[in-house]
Amino acid sequence: MRDHIVLYVNGQRRELRGAPAFKPLSTYLRDDLGLTGTKVVCSEGDCGSCTVLLGRTCGDALGYHSLCSCILFVFQADGCHVVTIEGLGGDANLNPVQQALVDLHGTQCGFCTPGIVMSIHALLESDPVLSEQRLRQGLVGNLCRCTGYDPIIRAGLGVDTRRAETMGQLFNSPLMSAELALCRDQPVQIESGENIFHKPVTIADAVQFKTTHPDCIIVSGGTDLAVQVNKGGRKLKSVLSTTALSELREVHVSENEIVVGANVSIAELGNTLAGPIPEFASMIERFGSPQIKNVATLGGNIANGSPIGDTMPALFVLNAQVELRGARGVRQANINNFYSGYRQTIATTDELISRIVIPCLGSGEKLKLFKVSKRQDLDISTFSAAFWLKIARGTIENIRIAYGGVAPTIIRLTKTEAHLRGAELSADAFESAGEIALSEISSISDVRGSAEYRNLLAANILQKLYYDLDAEQKHTSVT
């Protein structure tokens, strides 16, 4: 078992022992390596100024994606290649993305520019064609207060992609790829003062560590945990990383269900759901920035247990099953019965989430999802709602409703469901359902909205649902 972290930064091998392994990656890059092109502004993954590319072994090659280095710990980069703005080109030899931003005035103060360059390069990793739509989607996680964004988009469209090189071309090193592949599958344990980090390569080893360290923090993507640590609200002590558990990265799609490993990223989940459950995939587009979705995982979103978690209302109404692995074996729990209180679950101290089983929609079934936030993109929900329905001949045969942001946990509105079950599809039925919904929630006021505002949303969203369904039925009857 290794007692150190191995990673490459801009093609150079780095080996870390002890305390440095527990630093945010951005801190290590700036303070330890002097790579100050990676900027830090928000320390919570919101602005994108600290964006870097992270390469993980995928078969015989490295696959790169963008992420916010301020909310990734160094230990999470074990067996990875980190590329910063310094790795792309220098003052005397700008790469095509940098040159386009200079030529087309896509930068002013320049503080956000390195992150923007890295995000555009992330787009080039998958497709050299940079359309305006791809640029706008790819730059969701990069905030700029100077340029007004239009010059940035023009610069992106002006990149000479014929000259742009992928990371695989810039850093073509079989030796680096081979070592990182080897490191990926090696267990690691690092101790420094009161801190201990353990990276197992088998679920049995993970369960054993969790059994002997019941208070350990399980880190998968860690996007929420890192914010809490950066802001002083939480300390790292005992950490269990699941990144090397290959079984937790598997996805299986069948006619009736989708089985998703707990370590599957939100980005990959969205791609998987695009065919079988497109409404769910559309919701994931608003989950967060590409940098967040590339790191955050479905298992982490569920384990985190936030009452405004974006994936969970849909999972509630779809009756998803959460698979738990522990010292006593494997068990499944319906996600509707998984939470025992605010950020509390029924998982025992030795158990971890291994898979999530999501039923597909059957014939005549519909899924409708809503997210209300102050910003269209890159924002945490103020209120969310999910509806699963089966409608036949203008009658609601069955319905399941879940709300987020109106109680300590995501909740099912069973009384509202009972009121609508068997009712005709009418404005009156959904208006009266809104009144019943208010009796089932316990909204509070916070920085994202008042209790009164959330109550208004809780009632009005049912009317919104009705008018959407009515429009769909009228469109179907015409076509």
C-alpha positions in Angstrom: 0.0 0.0 0.0 1.4 3.4 -1.0 1.9 6.1 1.7 2.0 8.9 -0.8 0.1 10.6 -3.7 1.4 10.4 -7.2 0.2 12.8 -9.8 1.6 14.7 -12.9 1.2 18.4 -13.3 1.8 19.8 -16.8 3.6 16.6 -17.7 5.9 16.7 -14.6 5.8 13.9 -12.0 4.9 14.9 -8.5 5.0 12.9 -5.3 3.4 14.1 -2.1 3.5 12.8 1.5 1.7 13.9 4.6 -0.1 17.3 5.0 0.2 18.5 1.4 -2.1 15.7 0.3 -5.0 17.3 2.2 -4.7 20.7 0.6 -7.1 22.0 -2.0 -5.6 21.4 -5.4 -5.6 25.1 -6.2 -3.6 25.9 -3.1 -1.0 23.2 -4.0 -0.7 24.5 -7.5 -0.3 28.2 -6.5 1.6 28.0 -3.2 3.7 24.9 -3.6 4.4 24.9 -7.4 4.1 28.6 -8.1 1.5 28.1 -10.9 -0.3 31.3 -10.2 -2.2 31.3 -13.5 -4.8 29.3 -11.7 -6.8 32.0 -9.9 -8.8 31.7 -6.7 -11.8 34.0 -6.1 -14.8 32.3 -4.6 -13.3 29.0 -3.2 -16.7 27.3 -3.8 -16.7 26.3 -7.4 -18.9 29.1 -8.5 -16.7 31.5 -10.6 -14.5 29.1 -12.6 -11.3 31.1 -12.3 -9.5 28.1 -10.9 -10.5 25.8 -13.7 -7.9 23.2 -14.7 -8.1 20.0 -16.8 -7.8 16.7 -15.1 -6.7 13.6 -17.0 -7.7 10.1 -15.8 -6.7 6.9 -17.4 -9.4 5.5 -19.7 -8.2 2.3 -21.3 -4.7 3.0 -22.7 -5.1 6.8 -22.9 -6.0 9.7 -20.6 -9.4 11.3 -20.8 -9.5 14.9 -19.8 -12.3 17.1 -18.3 -12.5 20.5 -16.7 -13.0 21.0 -13.0 -12.7 23.7 -10.3 -9.4 23.1 -8.5 -10.5 25.1 -5.4 -13.0 22.3 -4.5 -10.8 19.3 -5.2 -8.4 18.0 -2.7 -4.9 16.9 -3.7 -5.6 13.3 -2.6 -8.4 13.1 -5.2 -5.9 13.7 -7.9 -3.9 10.6 -7.1 -3.1 8.8 -10.4 -4.2 11.8 -12.5 -2.6 14.4 -14.8 -3.4 18.0 -14.0 -3.0 20.6 -16.7 -3.0 24.3 -15.8 -2.9 27.4 -18.0 0.9 27.3 -17.8 0.9 23.9 -19.6 -0.8 25.3 -22.7 1.7 28.0 -23.9 3.9 30.8 -22.7 4.1 34.6 -23.4 6.2 34.1 -26.5 4.1 31.3 -27.9 0.4 31.6 -27.2 -1.8 28.7 -28.1 -4.8 29.3 -30.5 -7.3 29.8 -27.7 -5.1 32.3 -25.9 -4.4 34.1 -29.2 -8.0 34.4 -30.1 -8.9 36.0 -26.8 -6.1 38.5 -27.4 -7.0 39.3 -31.0 -10.8 39.5 -30.5 -10.6 41.4 -27.1 -12.1 38.6 -25.1 -10.2 39.7 -22.0 -10.0 42.9 -19.9 -8.7 42.6 -16.3 -7.7 39.0 -17.1 -8.5 37.4 -13.8 -11.1 35.1 -15.2 -9.3 34.5 -18.4 -7.2 31.4 -17.5 -10.3 29.6 -16.4 -12.0 30.5 -19.6 -9.1 29.3 -21.7 -9.2 26.0 -19.9 -13.0 25.6 -20.4 -12.7 26.2 -24.1 -9.9 23.7 -24.3 -12.1 21.2 -22.5 -14.6 21.6 -25.3 -11.9 21.0 -27.9 -11.1 17.6 -26.2 -14.4 16.2 -27.5 -15.1 18.1 -30.6 -13.0 20.7 -32.6 -16.2 22.5 -33.8 -16.9 25.4 -31.5 -20.5 26.6 -32.2 -22.0 29.4 -30.2 -24.3 27.0 -28.4 -21.5 24.8 -27.3 -19.5 27.7 -26.1 -22.3 29.1 -24.1 -23.0 25.7 -22.5 -19.3 25.0 -21.9 -18.7 28.4 -20.3 -21.6 28.3 -17.9 -19.2 27.8 -15.0 -17.0 30.8 -15.9 -18.1 34.2 -14.5 -16.7 37.5 -15.9 -17.6 41.0 -14.7 -15.7 42.9 -17.4 -16.3 41.9 -20.9 -20.1 41.3 -21.0 -19.4 37.8 -22.5 -20.0 38.6 -26.1 -16.3 39.3 -26.8 -15.5 36.0 -25.1 -18.0 34.1 -27.4 -16.6 35.9 -30.4 -13.1 34.9 -29.4 -14.2 31.3 -28.9 -15.7 31.2 -32.4 -12.5 32.7 -33.7 -10.2 30.0 -32.4 -8.0 28.5 -35.2 -9.0 24.9 -34.3 -6.7 23.6 -37.0 -3.8 24.6 -34.9 -5.3 23.6 -31.5 -3.9 20.5 -29.9 -5.7 18.2 -27.6 -4.1 17.3 -24.3 -3.1 13.9 -25.7 -1.2 15.7 -28.4 0.4 18.2 -26.1 1.4 15.6 -23.5 2.1 12.4 -25.5 3.9 10.4 -22.9 3.3 6.6 -22.8 5.4 6.4 -19.6 3.2 8.9 -17.8 0.0 7.2 -19.0 1.4 3.8 -17.9 2.3 5.0 -14.4 -1.0 6.7 -13.9 -2.9 3.6 -14.9 -0.8 1.7 -12.4 -1.4 4.2 -9.6 -5.1 4.3 -10.3 -5.4 0.7 -9.1 -3.1 0.9 -6.1 -4.5 1.3 -2.6 -3.2 4.4 -0.7 -3.1 5.4 3.0 -1.7 8.6 4.2 -1.5 9.8 7.8 -0.6 13.3 9.0 -1.3 14.4 12.5 -5.0 13.9 13.1 -5.7 13.3 9.4 -5.9 9.9 7.7 -6.7 9.3 4.1 -7.5 5.9 2.8 -8.1 4.9 -0.9 -9.2 1.3 -1.2 -9.4 -0.6 -4.4 -12.1 -3.1 -3.3 -15.5 -2.6 -1.8 -14.6 -5.1 1.0 -11.6 -2.9 1.9 -13.8 0.2 1.9 -16.3 -1.5 4.2 -13.6 -2.7 6.6 -12.1 0.9 6.8 -15.5 2.4 7.4 -16.2 -0.2 10.1 -13.0 0.7 12.0 -13.5 4.4 11.3 -17.2 5.0 11.7 -16.9 8.8 11.7 -14.9 8.9 8.4 -16.0 11.2 5.6 -16.7 9.4 2.3 -15.3 11.4 -0.5 -16.5 10.7 -4.1 -16.7 14.1 -5.9 -16.6 16.1 -2.7 -17.9 19.3 -4.3 -20.1 20.2 -1.3 -17.6 19.0 1.3 -14.8 21.0 -0.1 -16.9 24.2 0.1 -17.6 23.5 3.7 -13.9 22.9 4.4 -12.8 26.1 2.5 -15.3 28.2 4.4 -14.3 26.8 7.8 -17.5 25.0 8.5 -15.9 21.5 8.5 -12.6 19.9 9.1 -11.0 16.9 7.4 -10.0 14.1 9.7 -10.7 10.6 8.6 -11.3 10.4 4.8 -12.4 7.4 2.8 -12.1 7.9 -1.0 -14.2 5.7 -3.4 -12.5 6.9 -6.6 -10.6 3.7 -7.2 -13.7 1.4 -6.8 -14.2 0.6 -10.4 -17.5 -1.3 -9.7 -19.0 2.0 -8.5 -18.4 3.6 -11.9 -20.5 1.1 -13.9 -23.7 1.9 -15.7 -26.2 -0.7 -17.0 -29.2 0.2 -19.1 -32.0 -2.2 -19.8 -35.6 -1.9 -21.0 -37.0 -1.6 -17.5 -34.3 0.0 -15.4 -31.0 1.9 -15.3 -28.5 0.8 -12.8 -26.0 3.6 -11.9 -22.9 3.1 -9.8 -22.5 5.6 -7.0 -19.4 7.0 -8.5 -20.9 7.9 -11.8 -20.6 11.6 -12.4 -23.6 13.8 -12.9 -22.3 14.6 -16.4 -22.2 11.0 -17.3 -25.6 10.4 -15.7 -27.1 13.1 -17.9 -25.7 11.5 -21.0 -27.0 8.1 -19.9 -30.6 9.4 -19.2 -30.9 11.4 -22.5 -32.4 8.4 -24.3 -34.6 6.5 -21.7 -35.6 9.5 -19.5 -35.0 12.8 -21.4 -36.9 14.9 -18.8 -34.5 13.8 -16.2 -31.5 14.6 -18.5 -32.9 18.1 -19.2 -33.1 18.7 -15.4 -29.4 17.7 -15.1 -28.4 20.3 -17.6 -29.3 22.8 -14.9 -27.6 20.9 -12.1 -24.5 23.1 -12.2 -21.6 24.0 -14.4 -19.6 21.5 -16.5 -16.8 21.8 -13.9 -19.2 20.7 -11.1 -21.0 18.0 -13.1 -17.7 16.4 -14.2 -16.8 15.8 -10.6 -20.0 15.5 -8.6 -21.6 12.0 -8.4 -25.1 10.6 -8.1 -24.1 8.7 -5.0 -22.6 11.8 -3.4 -25.7 13.8 -4.2 -27.9 11.2 -2.4 -25.5 10.7 0.5 -25.2 14.4 1.0 -29.0 14.5 1.7 -29.6 18.1 1.0 -33.3 19.0 0.9 -32.6 21.0 -2.3 -30.5 18.3 -4.0 -31.4 18.4 -7.7 -31.4 14.7 -8.6 -33.5 13.5 -5.7 -37.1 14.6 -6.4 -37.0 12.7 -9.6 -35.6 9.6 -7.9 -38.4 9.9 -5.3 -41.3 9.8 -7.8 -39.5 7.1 -9.9 -39.3 4.9 -6.8 -35.5 4.5 -7.2 -33.7 1.9 -5.1 -30.5 2.7 -3.2 -28.2 -0.2 -2.8 -26.0 -0.3 0.4 -22.9 -2.4 1.0 -21.8 -3.1 4.5 -20.2 -5.7 6.8 -23.4 -7.7 6.8 -23.9 -7.8 3.1 -26.0 -6.0 0.5 -29.4 -4.5 0.9 -31.7 -2.1 -1.1 -33.9 0.6 0.2 -36.5 2.7 -1.6 -35.2 6.2 -1.6 -38.5 7.4 -0.2 -37.6 5.5 3.0 -33.9 6.4 2.9 -33.8 9.7 4.9 -34.5 9.8 8.6 -34.0 13.5 9.1 -32.1 16.5 7.9 -29.0 15.1 6.1 -29.5 11.8 7.9 -30.0 8.4 6.3 -30.8 4.9 7.4 -27.3 3.7 6.4 -25.4 2.1 9.3 -21.9 3.2 10.2 -20.3 0.4 8.2 -22.4 0.9 5.0 -21.8 2.9 1.9 -23.9 3.5 -1.2 -22.8 1.3 -4.1 -25.5 1.6 -6.8 -28.8 3.3 -7.6 -31.5 1.4 -9.5 -33.8 3.8 -11.5 -36.9 2.4 -13.0 -37.6 3.5 -16.6 -41.0 5.0 -17.6 -43.6 2.6 -18.7 -46.3 2.9 -21.3 -48.4 6.0 -20.7 -46.3 7.3 -17.9 -44.9 10.8 -17.7 -42.2 12.5 -15.7 -42.3 16.3 -15.2 -39.6 18.1 -13.3 -39.3 21.8 -12.2 -36.4 23.7 -10.6 -36.8 27.3 -9.4 -33.6 29.3 -8.7 -32.5 32.9 -8.9 -30.3 32.2 -11.9 -31.2 30.0 -14.9 -27.9 28.2 -14.7 -25.2 27.6 -12.1 -27.4 28.1 -9.1 -28.7 26.1 -6.2 -32.5 25.4 -6.1 -34.8 27.5 -4.1 -37.6 25.1 -4.8 -37.9 21.9 -6.8 -40.8 19.6 -7.8 -41.1 16.2 -9.5 -44.3 14.6 -10.8 -44.8 11.1 -12.1 -48.2 10.5 -13.7 -50.2 8.0 -15.6 -53.1 9.6 -17.5 -55.7 7.8 -19.6 -58.7 9.3 -21.4 -58.3 12.6 -19.5 -58.2 11.0 -16.0 -55.3 10.8 -13.7 -55.0 7.1 -13.0 -52.0 7.5 -10.8 -49.6 10.2 -9.6 -46.6 10.6 -7.4 -45.4 14.1 -6.2 -42.1 15.1 -4.5 -41.0 18.6 -3.4 -37.6 19.9 -2.5 -36.8 23.0 -0.5 -40.0 22.9 1.7 -39.0 20.6 4.5 -35.9 19.2 6.2 -35.8 16.4 3.5 -37.2 15.9 0.1 -40.8 14.9 0.7 -43.6 13.0 -1.0 -47.0 14.8 -0.9 -49.2 11.7 -0.3 -52.4 13.7 0.6 -52.1 15.7 -2.6 -51.5 12.5 -4.6 -54.6 11.0 -3.1 -56.7 14.1 -4.0 -55.6 13.9 -7.6 -55.7 10.2 -8.1 -58.7 9.3 -10.1 -59.5 13.0 -10.8 -60.2 14.5 -14.2 -57.4 16.6 -15.8 -58.8 20.0 -15.0 -57.7 23.4 -13.7 -60.0 23.1 -10.7 -58.5 19.8 -9.6 -55.0 21.1 -9.7 -55.9 24.4 -8.0 -57.5 22.6 -5.1 -54.5 20.3 -5.0 -52.3 23.3 -4.4 -54.3 24.1 -1.2 -53.8 20.5 0.0 -50.0 20.7 -0.8 -49.6 23.7 1.5 -50.9 21.6 4.4 -48.1 19.0 3.7 -45.1 21.3 3.7 -43.1 23.3 6.3 -41.3 26.0 4.4 -38.7 28.2 6.0 -37.1 31.5 5.1 -33.4 31.6 4.2 -31.1 33.5 1.8 -32.6 31.9 -1.2 -36.2 32.7 -0.5 -38.9 33.4 2.1 -41.3 30.8 3.4 -44.1 32.8 1.8 -42.4 32.6 -1.6 -41.8 28.9 -1.3 -45.5 28.3 -0.3 -46.6 30.3 -3.3 -44.4 28.1 -5.6 -45.6 25.0 -3.9 -49.2 25.8 -4.8 -48.6 27.4 -8.2 -46.4 24.7 -9.6 -49.4 22.4 -9.6 -51.3 24.8 -11.9 -48.1 25.1 -14.0 -48.2 21.3 -14.3 -51.8 21.3 -15.4 -51.3 23.8 -18.1 -48.3 22.0 -19.4 -50.2 18.7 -19.5 -53.2 20.3 -21.1 -51.0 21.9 -23.8 -49.4 18.5 -24.5 -52.7 16.7 -24.8 -54.1 19.4 -27.2 -50.9 19.2 -29.3 -51.2 15.4 -29.4 -54.9 15.5 -30.4 -54.1 17.9 -33.3 -51.1 16.0 -34.6 
